[in-house]
Amino acid sequence: MKRFGLTLVAAFCLAATTFAAGNQPTTEKKWEGSINVNTLSKYLKLTQSQHEKVADIGKYFKKQMTLANEVAEDQDEMRRKAVQANLKLMKETLDEKQYEEYAKVLNTTLENKGIEVK
């Protein structure tokens, strides 16, 4: 019975470690800026009009982040400008509570991707 218990604990620890390894912040700063608009729309409870605008802003943001990743120099500055432009456009589109929640999500995502934007 002890052996079975230890085997079960070992299997659980292995599974937990494997799962957690995929959720660690990355050191490579190559996030292309893709945003799942449908999930974000549900989370922020967007109206149809807001959903369409957020989708357009998301496409623009992805283009800007992809461009920032492709240049050889000033990547950090280009990322910072892309994030600032994204936040400005979102602030114009979302109400105050939605914007606050969006800013938290974006900040957490950037942090998880290892990207610092100040």
BELRA-V671014 format. One line per field, one symbol per residue. ss: DSSP state (H for helix, E for strand, C for the rest). phi: phi as a letter, one per 30 degrees, with the letter a starting at -180 (. if undefined). A space follows every 10 residues. Layout:
# BELRA-V671014
ss: ???
phi: ???
This chain:
# BELRA-V671014
ss: CHHHHHHHHH HHHHHHHHHH HCCCCCCCCC CCCCCCHHHH HHHHCCCHHH HHHHHHHHHH HHHHHHHHHH CCCCHHHHHH HHHHHHHHHH HHHCCHHHHH HHHHHHHHHH HHCCCCCC
phi: .ddddddddd dddddddddd ddcdeccdcb ddidbddddd ddddhddddd eddddddddd dddddddddd ddbiddddde dddddddddd ddccddddde dddddddddd dddiccbb
